[in-house]
Amino acid sequence: MRPRRYLMKIKSIVAWTLAVLAISVAFATHEANAQKFDKMYCVNFATLANYPLDALLFGTGRGEKVNVPFQLCLAKSGNTVVSLDSGFTNMEIGQKWGAKDYVDYKTAFAKVGIKPEDVQYVTIGHMHWDHGGGLTAFPNAKFIVQTRELEFAAGSMTQNKQAKAGFEVADILNLVKLNWEGRVILVDGDVKDVIPGLSVYLTPGHTAGTQTVCLDTTKGNVCYTSDAVYMYRNIDEDIPLGFGLNLYQMVESYKKIRAAVGKGTLIPGHEPLLYSEPEKHGLKKIDDRTIAVVE
């Protein structure tokens, strides 16, 4: 009888231990996932119609035209809401560059259940008009930007007529004002976990302080390049952008981006295929202007 009692006792201890381990693993998994972004969407809020392909892919596709999306990507982790880039809200400037079919953020974001005032952080890939021109649309947000991009845009860049192309003085002054108000988070180079689950990488070439943002998501690593990469062909074929400061730096930045994304998901800044063929890139079409990256 005694060996049988011992055996039952051992079985009971083993069962209890396994139950505790299962609970611990479940809790640890929950805690790990709690730090991950579990929703991410990209919204095409305007279009640049019939744009020359060689302005996106340097020396390639001369005479060809494409419709270029202007987009923002929105990500959620618990109560944290992040916008990747700020886009633009001044349609007079947009029209000057040829932008059409503009949809205001309130309408565009409603498709994914987010309001502009919900956004707590906005990463600024760079300060060109179509990425840094929507700062005032996010009244409750802090803005994550590379120190050298702010210094470049507000400093030496203003002395160079060619470098100034793509920048708007009102946007730069807005950023300076926000910095004085304590609403700018300045980062230097590659920084892990600027906020939990969000890391940035300095990827210059398009501008002096262009950055790529990588999110730790429940789907894995997702990297949004802003204009470090316009289209998949840029980075797949090492083709520099058709517009920017330094072609060599652009291609060198592609190397860093490839290493950062690993086997994860890459979202370029102006890729038409994201909205015309999202499924081919592991994305889900919600409507003609909205895709789900993580859901």
Phi and psi restraints in degrees (value plus and minus 20) as a CYANA .aco file:
   2 ARG   PHI     -83.7   -43.7
   2 ARG   PSI     -65.7   -25.7
   3 PRO   PHI     -78.6   -38.6
   3 PRO   PSI     -57.2   -17.2
   4 ARG   PHI     -85.2   -45.2
   4 ARG   PSI     -61.1   -21.1
   5 ARG   PHI     -82.9   -42.9
   5 ARG   PSI     -62.6   -22.6
   6 TYR   PHI     -80.6   -40.6
   6 TYR   PSI     -62.8   -22.8
   7 LEU   PHI     -82.3   -42.3
   7 LEU   PSI     -63.0   -23.0
   8 MET   PHI     -84.7   -44.7
   8 MET   PSI     -59.6   -19.6
   9 LYS   PHI     -84.5   -44.5
   9 LYS   PSI     -62.3   -22.3
  10 ILE   PHI     -83.0   -43.0
  10 ILE   PSI     -63.1   -23.1
  11 LYS   PHI     -80.9   -40.9
  11 LYS   PSI     -58.9   -18.9
  12 SER   PHI     -85.6   -45.6
  12 SER   PSI     -62.7   -22.7
  13 ILE   PHI     -84.1   -44.1
  13 ILE   PSI     -63.4   -23.4
  14 VAL   PHI     -81.8   -41.8
  14 VAL   PSI     -65.1   -25.1
  15 ALA   PHI     -81.8   -41.8
  15 ALA   PSI     -63.2   -23.2
  16 TRP   PHI     -83.9   -43.9
  16 TRP   PSI     -62.7   -22.7
  17 THR   PHI     -82.6   -42.6
  17 THR   PSI     -63.5   -23.5
  18 LEU   PHI     -83.8   -43.8
  18 LEU   PSI     -57.8   -17.8
  19 ALA   PHI     -84.7   -44.7
  19 ALA   PSI     -63.4   -23.4
  20 VAL   PHI     -82.7   -42.7
  20 VAL   PSI     -62.7   -22.7
  21 LEU   PHI     -82.4   -42.4
  21 LEU   PSI     -61.5   -21.5
  22 ALA   PHI     -82.8   -42.8
  22 ALA   PSI     -62.3   -22.3
  23 ILE   PHI     -85.0   -45.0
  23 ILE   PSI     -61.5   -21.5
  24 SER   PHI     -83.8   -43.8
  24 SER   PSI     -62.9   -22.9
  25 VAL   PHI     -84.4   -44.4
  25 VAL   PSI     -63.9   -23.9
  26 ALA   PHI     -81.9   -41.9
  26 ALA   PSI     -61.4   -21.4
  27 PHE   PHI     -86.2   -46.2
  27 PHE   PSI     -63.1   -23.1
  28 ALA   PHI     -83.9   -43.9
  28 ALA   PSI     -60.7   -20.7
  29 THR   PHI     -83.4   -43.4
  29 THR   PSI     -62.2   -22.2
  30 HIS   PHI     -83.0   -43.0
  30 HIS   PSI     -62.8   -22.8
  31 GLU   PHI     -84.9   -44.9
  31 GLU   PSI     -60.2   -20.2
  32 ALA   PHI     -85.1   -45.1
  32 ALA   PSI     -65.1   -25.1
  33 ASN   PHI     -87.6   -47.6
  33 ASN   PSI     -46.5    -6.5
  34 ALA   PHI     -83.8   -43.8
  34 ALA   PSI     -43.8    -3.8
  35 GLN   PHI    -110.1   -70.1
  35 GLN   PSI     -25.6    14.4
  36 LYS   PHI    -116.2   -76.2
  36 LYS   PSI     131.7   171.7
  37 PHE   PHI     -98.6   -58.6
  37 PHE   PSI     103.7   143.7
  38 ASP   PHI    -126.0   -86.0
  38 ASP   PSI     -20.7    19.3
  39 LYS   PHI    -162.7  -122.7
  39 LYS   PSI     116.8   156.8
  40 MET   PHI    -172.6  -132.6
  40 MET   PSI     110.9   150.9
  41 TYR   PHI    -152.2  -112.2
  41 TYR   PSI     132.5   172.5
  42 CYS   PHI    -140.8  -100.8
  42 CYS   PSI     118.9   158.9
  43 VAL   PHI    -143.2  -103.2
  43 VAL   PSI     103.8   143.8
  44 ASN   PHI    -109.8   -69.8
  44 ASN   PSI      81.5   121.5
  45 PHE   PHI    -117.4   -77.4
  45 PHE   PSI     -26.9    13.1
  46 ALA   PHI    -184.3  -144.3
  46 ALA   PSI     148.2   188.2
  47 THR   PHI    -157.8  -117.8
  47 THR   PSI     123.0   163.0
  48 LEU   PHI    -125.2   -85.2
  48 LEU   PSI      81.8   121.8
  49 ALA   PHI    -103.4   -63.4
  49 ALA   PSI     123.3   163.3
  50 ASN   PHI      32.6    72.6
  50 ASN   PSI      29.0    69.0
  51 TYR   PHI    -109.1   -69.1
  51 TYR   PSI     120.0   160.0
  52 PRO   PHI     -80.9   -40.9
  52 PRO   PSI     108.6   148.6
  53 LEU   PHI     -83.6   -43.6
  53 LEU   PSI     -53.7   -13.7
  54 ASP   PHI     -92.7   -52.7
  54 ASP   PSI     -27.0    13.0
  55 ALA   PHI     -99.9   -59.9
  55 ALA   PSI     -35.1     4.9
  56 LEU   PHI    -121.3   -81.3
  56 LEU   PSI     -60.1   -20.1
  57 LEU   PHI    -137.3   -97.3
  57 LEU   PSI      86.1   126.1
  58 PHE   PHI     -77.5   -37.5
  58 PHE   PSI     102.9   142.9
  59 GLY   PHI      50.8    90.8
  59 GLY   PSI      -4.2    35.8
  60 THR   PHI    -146.7  -106.7
  60 THR   PSI     120.2   160.2
  61 GLY   PHI      48.8    88.8
  61 GLY   PSI      16.2    56.2
  62 ARG   PHI     -82.2   -42.2
  62 ARG   PSI     113.3   153.3
  63 GLY   PHI      72.0   112.0
  63 GLY   PSI     -36.9     3.1
  64 GLU   PHI    -104.7   -64.7
  64 GLU   PSI     130.8   170.8
  65 LYS   PHI    -146.8  -106.8
  65 LYS   PSI     128.2   168.2
  66 VAL   PHI    -158.6  -118.6
  66 VAL   PSI     139.2   179.2
  67 ASN   PHI    -115.3   -75.3
  67 ASN   PSI      98.5   138.5
  68 VAL   PHI    -120.1   -80.1
  68 VAL   PSI     105.2   145.2
  69 PRO   PHI    -101.1   -61.1
  69 PRO   PSI     119.7   159.7
  70 PHE   PHI    -116.3   -76.3
  70 PHE   PSI     108.6   148.6
  71 GLN   PHI    -159.0  -119.0
  71 GLN   PSI     138.8   178.8
  72 LEU   PHI    -145.3  -105.3
  72 LEU   PSI     128.6   168.6
  73 CYS   PHI    -136.1   -96.1
  73 CYS   PSI     114.6   154.6
  74 LEU   PHI    -136.6   -96.6
  74 LEU   PSI     113.8   153.8
  75 ALA   PHI    -152.9  -112.9
  75 ALA   PSI     125.6   165.6
  76 LYS   PHI    -147.7  -107.7
  76 LYS   PSI     119.1   159.1
  77 SER   PHI    -159.0  -119.0
  77 SER   PSI      83.0   123.0
  78 GLY   PHI      42.0    82.0
  78 GLY   PSI    -143.1  -103.1
  79 ASN   PHI    -111.8   -71.8
  79 ASN   PSI     -18.6    21.4
  80 THR   PHI    -108.8   -68.8
  80 THR   PSI     108.5   148.5
  81 VAL   PHI    -142.8  -102.8
  81 VAL   PSI     108.9   148.9
  82 VAL   PHI    -145.1  -105.1
  82 VAL   PSI     119.4   159.4
  83 SER   PHI    -129.5   -89.5
  83 SER   PSI     109.9   149.9
  84 LEU   PHI    -112.1   -72.1
  84 LEU   PSI      89.1   129.1
  85 ASP   PHI      56.9    96.9
  85 ASP   PSI     141.6   181.6
  86 SER   PHI    -130.5   -90.5
  86 SER   PSI     -25.6    14.4
  87 GLY   PHI      44.0    84.0
  87 GLY   PSI    -163.6  -123.6
  88 PHE   PHI    -167.2  -127.2
  88 PHE   PSI     132.8   172.8
  89 THR   PHI    -145.2  -105.2
  89 THR   PSI     -28.1    11.9
  90 ASN   PHI    -113.6   -73.6
  90 ASN   PSI      81.3   121.3
  91 MET   PHI     -91.8   -51.8
  91 MET   PSI     -40.0     0.0
  92 GLU   PHI     -82.2   -42.2
  92 GLU   PSI     -62.2   -22.2
  93 ILE   PHI     -89.9   -49.9
  93 ILE   PSI     -62.5   -22.5
  94 GLY   PHI     -77.1   -37.1
  94 GLY   PSI     -65.2   -25.2
  95 GLN   PHI     -85.7   -45.7
  95 GLN   PSI     -52.0   -12.0
  96 LYS   PHI     -79.9   -39.9
  96 LYS   PSI     -53.7   -13.7
  97 TRP   PHI    -111.9   -71.9
  97 TRP   PSI     -26.9    13.1
  98 GLY   PHI      82.1   122.1
  98 GLY   PSI      -9.6    30.4
  99 ALA   PHI     -89.6   -49.6
  99 ALA   PSI     121.1   161.1
 100 LYS   PHI    -157.4  -117.4
 100 LYS   PSI     152.4   192.4
 101 ASP   PHI      36.3    76.3
 101 ASP   PSI      23.1    63.1
 102 TYR   PHI     -92.6   -52.6
 102 TYR   PSI     115.7   155.7
 103 VAL   PHI    -140.3  -100.3
 103 VAL   PSI     108.8   148.8
 104 ASP   PHI     -85.2   -45.2
 104 ASP   PSI     135.3   175.3
 105 TYR   PHI     -82.2   -42.2
 105 TYR   PSI     -58.8   -18.8
 106 LYS   PHI     -77.6   -37.6
 106 LYS   PSI     -63.6   -23.6
 107 THR   PHI     -91.3   -51.3
 107 THR   PSI     -65.6   -25.6
 108 ALA   PHI     -84.5   -44.5
 108 ALA   PSI     -62.5   -22.5
 109 PHE   PHI     -92.5   -52.5
 109 PHE   PSI     -46.5    -6.5
 110 ALA   PHI     -79.6   -39.6
 110 ALA   PSI     -47.0    -7.0
 111 LYS   PHI     -80.7   -40.7
 111 LYS   PSI     -46.0    -6.0
 112 VAL   PHI    -136.9   -96.9
 112 VAL   PSI      -3.8    36.2
 113 GLY   PHI      52.6    92.6
 113 GLY   PSI       9.8    49.8
 114 ILE   PHI    -145.5  -105.5
 114 ILE   PSI     124.7   164.7
 115 LYS   PHI    -131.4   -91.4
 115 LYS   PSI     129.9   169.9
 116 PRO   PHI     -74.4   -34.4
 116 PRO   PSI     -55.2   -15.2
 117 GLU   PHI     -93.5   -53.5
 117 GLU   PSI     -31.4     8.6
 118 ASP   PHI     -95.8   -55.8
 118 ASP   PSI     -42.0    -2.0
 119 VAL   PHI     -92.4   -52.4
 119 VAL   PSI     106.1   146.1
 120 GLN   PHI    -119.0   -79.0
 120 GLN   PSI     -47.8    -7.8
 121 TYR   PHI    -157.3  -117.3
 121 TYR   PSI     120.6   160.6
 122 VAL   PHI    -147.3  -107.3
 122 VAL   PSI     101.9   141.9
 123 THR   PHI    -107.2   -67.2
 123 THR   PSI     117.5   157.5
 124 ILE   PHI    -128.2   -88.2
 124 ILE   PSI      86.7   126.7
 125 GLY   PHI     -82.3   -42.3
 125 GLY   PSI     -57.7   -17.7
 126 HIS   PHI    -191.6  -151.6
 126 HIS   PSI     155.1   195.1
 127 MET   PHI    -123.5   -83.5
 127 MET   PSI       1.4    41.4
 128 HIS   PHI     -83.3   -43.3
 128 HIS   PSI     137.8   177.8
 129 TRP   PHI     -75.1   -35.1
 129 TRP   PSI     -52.3   -12.3
 130 ASP   PHI    -111.5   -71.5
 130 ASP   PSI     -18.9    21.1
 131 HIS   PHI    -144.4  -104.4
 131 HIS   PSI     -50.3   -10.3
 132 GLY   PHI    -132.3   -92.3
 132 GLY   PSI      -4.5    35.5
 133 GLY   PHI    -117.2   -77.2
 133 GLY   PSI     -11.7    28.3
 134 GLY   PHI    -140.1  -100.1
 134 GLY   PSI       3.9    43.9
 135 LEU   PHI     -76.6   -36.6
 135 LEU   PSI     -60.6   -20.6
 136 THR   PHI     -94.2   -54.2
 136 THR   PSI     -27.8    12.2
 137 ALA   PHI     -98.4   -58.4
 137 ALA   PSI     -29.3    10.7
 138 PHE   PHI    -140.8  -100.8
 138 PHE   PSI      63.2   103.2
 139 PRO   PHI     -88.7   -48.7
 139 PRO   PSI     -39.9     0.1
 140 ASN   PHI    -132.7   -92.7
 140 ASN   PSI      -7.4    32.6
 141 ALA   PHI    -119.4   -79.4
 141 ALA   PSI     134.9   174.9
 142 LYS   PHI    -123.4   -83.4
 142 LYS   PSI     132.2   172.2
 143 PHE   PHI    -136.7   -96.7
 143 PHE   PSI     106.6   146.6
 144 ILE   PHI    -120.7   -80.7
 144 ILE   PSI      96.2   136.2
 145 VAL   PHI    -162.5  -122.5
 145 VAL   PSI     128.5   168.5
 146 GLN   PHI     -88.5   -48.5
 146 GLN   PSI     114.8   154.8
 147 THR   PHI     -74.0   -34.0
 147 THR   PSI     -63.0   -23.0
 148 ARG   PHI     -90.2   -50.2
 148 ARG   PSI     -42.8    -2.8
 149 GLU   PHI     -91.6   -51.6
 149 GLU   PSI     -62.2   -22.2
 150 LEU   PHI     -85.0   -45.0
 150 LEU   PSI     -65.2   -25.2
 151 GLU   PHI     -83.5   -43.5
 151 GLU   PSI     -59.3   -19.3
 152 PHE   PHI     -87.1   -47.1
 152 PHE   PSI     -68.6   -28.6
 153 ALA   PHI     -87.8   -47.8
 153 ALA   PSI     -54.0   -14.0
 154 ALA   PHI    -117.3   -77.3
 154 ALA   PSI     -23.8    16.2
 155 GLY   PHI    -141.6  -101.6
 155 GLY   PSI    -127.3   -87.3
 156 SER   PHI     -84.8   -44.8
 156 SER   PSI     -48.4    -8.4
 157 MET   PHI     -78.0   -38.0
 157 MET   PSI     -53.6   -13.6
 158 THR   PHI     -86.8   -46.8
 158 THR   PSI     -35.2     4.8
 159 GLN   PHI    -109.7   -69.7
 159 GLN   PSI     -22.2    17.8
 160 ASN   PHI    -141.4  -101.4
 160 ASN   PSI      92.0   132.0
 161 LYS   PHI     -80.7   -40.7
 161 LYS   PSI     -61.5   -21.5
 162 GLN   PHI     -89.9   -49.9
 162 GLN   PSI     -60.8   -20.8
 163 ALA   PHI     -86.0   -46.0
 163 ALA   PSI     -45.7    -5.7
 164 LYS   PHI     -91.7   -51.7
 164 LYS   PSI     -36.9     3.1
 165 ALA   PHI     -79.1   -39.1
 165 ALA   PSI     108.9   148.9
 166 GLY   PHI      77.7   117.7
 166 GLY   PSI     -33.7     6.3
 167 PHE   PHI    -120.6   -80.6
 167 PHE   PSI     129.1   169.1
 168 GLU   PHI    -142.4  -102.4
 168 GLU   PSI     109.6   149.6
 169 VAL   PHI     -80.0   -40.0
 169 VAL   PSI     -55.1   -15.1
 170 ALA   PHI     -82.6   -42.6
 170 ALA   PSI     -57.8   -17.8
 171 ASP   PHI     -86.4   -46.4
 171 ASP   PSI     -62.4   -22.4
 172 ILE   PHI     -86.1   -46.1
 172 ILE   PSI     -61.6   -21.6
 173 LEU   PHI     -84.7   -44.7
 173 LEU   PSI     -56.0   -16.0
 174 ASN   PHI     -81.3   -41.3
 174 ASN   PSI     -62.4   -22.4
 175 LEU   PHI     -86.2   -46.2
 175 LEU   PSI     -62.2   -22.2
 176 VAL   PHI     -80.2   -40.2
 176 VAL   PSI     -63.7   -23.7
 177 LYS   PHI     -82.5   -42.5
 177 LYS   PSI     -64.4   -24.4
 178 LEU   PHI     -82.4   -42.4
 178 LEU   PSI     -56.2   -16.2
 179 ASN   PHI     -83.6   -43.6
 179 ASN   PSI     -62.4   -22.4
 180 TRP   PHI     -83.0   -43.0
 180 TRP   PSI     -50.5   -10.5
 181 GLU   PHI    -104.2   -64.2
 181 GLU   PSI     -19.6    20.4
 182 GLY   PHI      59.6    99.6
 182 GLY   PSI       1.6    41.6
 183 ARG   PHI    -128.6   -88.6
 183 ARG   PSI      -3.8    36.2
 184 VAL   PHI    -139.1   -99.1
 184 VAL   PSI     110.8   150.8
 185 ILE   PHI    -123.2   -83.2
 185 ILE   PSI      89.5   129.5
 186 LEU   PHI    -108.1   -68.1
 186 LEU   PSI     113.3   153.3
 187 VAL   PHI    -143.2  -103.2
 187 VAL   PSI     129.9   169.9
 188 ASP   PHI    -137.5   -97.5
 188 ASP   PSI      85.6   125.6
 189 GLY   PHI      55.4    95.4
 189 GLY   PSI    -162.5  -122.5
 190 ASP   PHI    -105.9   -65.9
 190 ASP   PSI     103.3   143.3
 191 VAL   PHI    -153.8  -113.8
 191 VAL   PSI     101.1   141.1
 192 LYS   PHI    -101.0   -61.0
 192 LYS   PSI     121.3   161.3
 193 ASP   PHI      28.9    68.9
 193 ASP   PSI      38.3    78.3
 194 VAL   PHI     -77.1   -37.1
 194 VAL   PSI     -63.8   -23.8
 195 ILE   PHI    -147.0  -107.0
 195 ILE   PSI     141.2   181.2
 196 PRO   PHI     -73.0   -33.0
 196 PRO   PSI     104.4   144.4
 197 GLY   PHI      66.2   106.2
 197 GLY   PSI     -18.3    21.7
 198 LEU   PHI    -147.4  -107.4
 198 LEU   PSI      98.9   138.9
 199 SER   PHI    -141.7  -101.7
 199 SER   PSI     131.7   171.7
 200 VAL   PHI    -143.2  -103.2
 200 VAL   PSI     130.7   170.7
 201 TYR   PHI    -152.0  -112.0
 201 TYR   PSI     108.8   148.8
 202 LEU   PHI     -91.7   -51.7
 202 LEU   PSI      98.5   138.5
 203 THR   PHI    -152.4  -112.4
 203 THR   PSI      52.3    92.3
 204 PRO   PHI     -94.7   -54.7
 204 PRO   PSI     153.9   193.9
 205 GLY   PHI     114.8   154.8
 205 GLY   PSI     -76.5   -36.5
 206 HIS   PHI     -84.8   -44.8
 206 HIS   PSI     -69.3   -29.3
 207 THR   PHI    -154.3  -114.3
 207 THR   PSI     157.5   197.5
 208 ALA   PHI     -87.0   -47.0
 208 ALA   PSI     -52.2   -12.2
 209 GLY   PHI    -144.4  -104.4
 209 GLY   PSI      11.5    51.5
 210 THR   PHI     -80.9   -40.9
 210 THR   PSI     116.8   156.8
 211 GLN   PHI    -148.3  -108.3
 211 GLN   PSI     130.0   170.0
 212 THR   PHI    -125.2   -85.2
 212 THR   PSI     119.7   159.7
 213 VAL   PHI    -134.0   -94.0
 213 VAL   PSI     109.2   149.2
 214 CYS   PHI    -136.4   -96.4
 214 CYS   PSI     113.7   153.7
 215 LEU   PHI    -131.8   -91.8
 215 LEU   PSI     117.2   157.2
 216 ASP   PHI    -105.4   -65.4
 216 ASP   PSI      89.0   129.0
 217 THR   PHI    -138.9   -98.9
 217 THR   PSI     149.0   189.0
 218 THR   PHI     -88.3   -48.3
 218 THR   PSI     -31.7     8.3
 219 LYS   PHI    -115.2   -75.2
 219 LYS   PSI     -27.9    12.1
 220 GLY   PHI      94.7   134.7
 220 GLY   PSI    -184.5  -144.5
 221 ASN   PHI     -94.7   -54.7
 221 ASN   PSI     109.7   149.7
 222 VAL   PHI    -145.6  -105.6
 222 VAL   PSI     104.4   144.4
 223 CYS   PHI    -137.6   -97.6
 223 CYS   PSI     107.2   147.2
 224 TYR   PHI    -126.2   -86.2
 224 TYR   PSI     103.0   143.0
 225 THR   PHI    -111.8   -71.8
 225 THR   PSI     -28.3    11.7
 226 SER   PHI      29.4    69.4
 226 SER   PSI    -155.3  -115.3
 227 ASP   PHI    -117.4   -77.4
 227 ASP   PSI       0.4    40.4
 228 ALA   PHI     -85.0   -45.0
 228 ALA   PSI     -49.5    -9.5
 229 VAL   PHI    -158.0  -118.0
 229 VAL   PSI     105.9   145.9
 230 TYR   PHI    -100.3   -60.3
 230 TYR   PSI     -71.2   -31.2
 231 MET   PHI    -154.1  -114.1
 231 MET   PSI     141.7   181.7
 232 TYR   PHI     -77.5   -37.5
 232 TYR   PSI     -56.2   -16.2
 233 ARG   PHI     -82.5   -42.5
 233 ARG   PSI     -51.2   -11.2
 234 ASN   PHI     -73.8   -33.8
 234 ASN   PSI     -74.0   -34.0
 235 ILE   PHI    -103.9   -63.9
 235 ILE   PSI     -49.5    -9.5
 236 ASP   PHI     -91.5   -51.5
 236 ASP   PSI     -53.0   -13.0
 237 GLU   PHI    -134.4   -94.4
 237 GLU   PSI     -11.8    28.2
 238 ASP   PHI      34.1    74.1
 238 ASP   PSI      26.0    66.0
 239 ILE   PHI    -118.4   -78.4
 239 ILE   PSI     101.1   141.1
 240 PRO   PHI     -82.4   -42.4
 240 PRO   PSI     140.9   180.9
 241 LEU   PHI     -86.7   -46.7
 241 LEU   PSI     135.1   175.1
 242 GLY   PHI    -100.9   -60.9
 242 GLY   PSI     -24.7    15.3
 243 PHE   PHI    -164.7  -124.7
 243 PHE   PSI     101.0   141.0
 244 GLY   PHI     144.3   184.3
 244 GLY   PSI    -197.5  -157.5
 245 LEU   PHI    -106.3   -66.3
 245 LEU   PSI     -62.5   -22.5
 246 ASN   PHI    -164.6  -124.6
 246 ASN   PSI      86.1   126.1
 247 LEU   PHI     -83.5   -43.5
 247 LEU   PSI     -60.6   -20.6
 248 TYR   PHI     -81.0   -41.0
 248 TYR   PSI     -67.4   -27.4
 249 GLN   PHI     -81.8   -41.8
 249 GLN   PSI     -56.5   -16.5
 250 MET   PHI     -76.5   -36.5
 250 MET   PSI     -71.2   -31.2
 251 VAL   PHI     -88.9   -48.9
 251 VAL   PSI     -55.7   -15.7
 252 GLU   PHI     -83.4   -43.4
 252 GLU   PSI     -56.6   -16.6
 253 SER   PHI     -86.5   -46.5
 253 SER   PSI     -51.4   -11.4
 254 TYR   PHI     -77.8   -37.8
 254 TYR   PSI     -58.8   -18.8
 255 LYS   PHI     -80.7   -40.7
 255 LYS   PSI     -64.9   -24.9
 256 LYS   PHI     -84.7   -44.7
 256 LYS   PSI     -60.8   -20.8
 257 ILE   PHI     -84.7   -44.7
 257 ILE   PSI     -63.2   -23.2
 258 ARG   PHI     -79.6   -39.6
 258 ARG   PSI     -61.4   -21.4
 259 ALA   PHI     -87.1   -47.1
 259 ALA   PSI     -59.1   -19.1
 260 ALA   PHI     -87.9   -47.9
 260 ALA   PSI     -61.4   -21.4
 261 VAL   PHI     -97.4   -57.4
 261 VAL   PSI     -49.8    -9.8
 262 GLY   PHI      36.4    76.4
 262 GLY   PSI    -145.6  -105.6
 263 LYS   PHI    -115.3   -75.3
 263 LYS   PSI      -5.1    34.9
 264 GLY   PHI    -102.7   -62.7
 264 GLY   PSI    -176.2  -136.2
 265 THR   PHI    -129.4   -89.4
 265 THR   PSI     111.8   151.8
 266 LEU   PHI    -127.9   -87.9
 266 LEU   PSI     110.4   150.4
 267 ILE   PHI    -138.3   -98.3
 267 ILE   PSI      83.3   123.3
 268 PRO   PHI     -91.1   -51.1
 268 PRO   PSI     147.5   187.5
 269 GLY   PHI     -95.0   -55.0
 269 GLY   PSI     -51.3   -11.3
 270 HIS   PHI    -162.5  -122.5
 270 HIS   PSI      24.3    64.3
 271 GLU   PHI    -106.9   -66.9
 271 GLU   PSI      92.7   132.7
 272 PRO   PHI     -79.8   -39.8
 272 PRO   PSI     -51.7   -11.7
 273 LEU   PHI     -85.4   -45.4
 273 LEU   PSI     -41.3    -1.3
 274 LEU   PHI     -78.3   -38.3
 274 LEU   PSI     -53.2   -13.2
 275 TYR   PHI    -123.9   -83.9
 275 TYR   PSI     -44.6    -4.6
 276 SER   PHI    -108.5   -68.5
 276 SER   PSI     -51.1   -11.1
 277 GLU   PHI    -160.1  -120.1
 277 GLU   PSI      35.9    75.9
 278 PRO   PHI     -82.0   -42.0
 278 PRO   PSI     -54.6   -14.6
 279 GLU   PHI     -82.1   -42.1
 279 GLU   PSI     -50.8   -10.8
 280 LYS   PHI     -87.3   -47.3
 280 LYS   PSI     -35.2     4.8
 281 HIS   PHI    -134.8   -94.8
 281 HIS   PSI      -0.6    39.4
 282 GLY   PHI      55.1    95.1
 282 GLY   PSI       2.5    42.5
 283 LEU   PHI    -133.0   -93.0
 283 LEU   PSI     145.1   185.1
 284 LYS   PHI    -138.0   -98.0
 284 LYS   PSI     109.3   149.3
 285 LYS   PHI    -100.9   -60.9
 285 LYS   PSI     104.6   144.6
 286 ILE   PHI    -114.8   -74.8
 286 ILE   PSI     -68.4   -28.4
 287 ASP   PHI    -174.1  -134.1
 287 ASP   PSI    -192.5  -152.5
 288 ASP   PHI     -83.0   -43.0
 288 ASP   PSI     -39.7     0.3
 289 ARG   PHI    -133.0   -93.0
 289 ARG   PSI     -23.4    16.6
 290 THR   PHI    -154.5  -114.5
 290 THR   PSI     112.5   152.5
 291 ILE   PHI    -148.4  -108.4
 291 ILE   PSI     130.6   170.6
 292 ALA   PHI    -120.8   -80.8
 292 ALA   PSI     104.8   144.8
 293 VAL   PHI    -112.2   -72.2
 293 VAL   PSI     -63.7   -23.7
 294 VAL   PHI    -154.6  -114.6
 294 VAL   PSI     111.1   151.1
